[in-house]
Amino acid sequence: MSHPPTIIVVHRRERRSKCSVEPLRQNPGFEFLTYPQDEKPVPKNYVRLGIGGPMLSEADADSGLLVLDATWRLVQKMEKRYSEVPVRSIPVYQTAYPRVSKVHEDPSAGLATIEAVYAAYCHLGFSTAGLLDEYQWADQFLEMNEFPKS
């Protein structure tokens, strides 16, 4: 691995049994933190995946990725804590993750966390080997979308 580890900050109220990135905890290329308990500062050379920032590009390939994992409502609160980390967006893809929220509407560009990580890795030219191995909707996600080859 030639890039810094991807930091995934999981909200403490996120159910680990439903967390799409949970299998990555065993992967040495990922570091997991719990929000709000883990107050570890994010290194300067990181960018945060989010909606509304400039597109993730090859210029970001030497940066580490910070990914916030929670429901959309909770992520909005988490973003305040990490506001100093520059936001980068990815192109719009279709999610395969079945959403069932009866209370809040998800952004139309919203992806499951593992889908967003996969897409970001494709755009940065990082290896995607094994990322979707444990993701129940991997085949549907890949069939629904076209990604740059990594």
Secondary structure as the mmCIF struct_conf table of DSSP 4:
data_model
#
loop_
_struct_conf.conf_type_id
_struct_conf.id
_struct_conf.beg_label_comp_id
_struct_conf.beg_label_asym_id
_struct_conf.beg_label_seq_id
_struct_conf.end_label_comp_id
_struct_conf.end_label_asym_id
_struct_conf.end_label_seq_id
BEND BEND1 HIS A 3 HIS A 3
HELX_LH_PP_P HELX_LH_PP_P1 PRO A 4 PRO A 5
STRN STRN1 THR A 6 HIS A 11
TURN_TY1_P TURN_TY1_P1 ARG A 12 ARG A 13
BEND BEND2 GLU A 14 GLU A 14
HELX_RH_3T_P HELX_RH_3T_P1 ARG A 16 LYS A 18
TURN_TY1_P TURN_TY1_P2 SER A 20 VAL A 21
HELX_RH_3T_P HELX_RH_3T_P2 GLU A 22 GLN A 26
TURN_TY1_P TURN_TY1_P3 PRO A 28 GLY A 29
STRN STRN2 PHE A 30 TYR A 35
TURN_TY1_P TURN_TY1_P4 PRO A 36 GLN A 37
HELX_LH_PP_P HELX_LH_PP_P2 LYS A 40 PRO A 43
TURN_TY1_P TURN_TY1_P5 LYS A 44 ASN A 45
STRN STRN3 TYR A 46 LEU A 49
BEND BEND3 ILE A 51 GLY A 53
HELX_LH_PP_P HELX_LH_PP_P3 PRO A 54 PRO A 54
STRN STRN4 MET A 55 MET A 55
HELX_LH_PP_P HELX_LH_PP_P4 LEU A 56 LEU A 56
HELX_RH_3T_P HELX_RH_3T_P3 GLU A 58 ASP A 60
TURN_TY1_P TURN_TY1_P6 ALA A 61 ASP A 62
BEND BEND4 SER A 63 SER A 63
STRN STRN5 GLY A 64 ASP A 69
BEND BEND5 ALA A 70 ALA A 70
HELX_RH_AL_P HELX_RH_AL_P1 TRP A 72 ARG A 81
TURN_TY1_P TURN_TY1_P7 TYR A 82 GLU A 84
BEND BEND6 VAL A 85 VAL A 85
HELX_LH_PP_P HELX_LH_PP_P5 PRO A 86 PRO A 86
STRN STRN6 VAL A 87 ARG A 88
STRN STRN7 SER A 89 SER A 89
BEND BEND7 TYR A 97 TYR A 97
HELX_LH_PP_P HELX_LH_PP_P6 PRO A 98 ARG A 99
BEND BEND8 LYS A 102 HIS A 104
HELX_LH_PP_P HELX_LH_PP_P7 GLU A 105 PRO A 107
TURN_TY1_P TURN_TY1_P8 SER A 108 ALA A 109
HELX_RH_AL_P HELX_RH_AL_P2 THR A 113 LEU A 124
TURN_TY1_P TURN_TY1_P9 GLY A 125 GLY A 125
TURN_TY1_P TURN_TY1_P10 ALA A 129 GLU A 134
TURN_TY1_P TURN_TY1_P11 GLN A 136 TRP A 137
HELX_RH_AL_P HELX_RH_AL_P3 ALA A 138 MET A 144
#
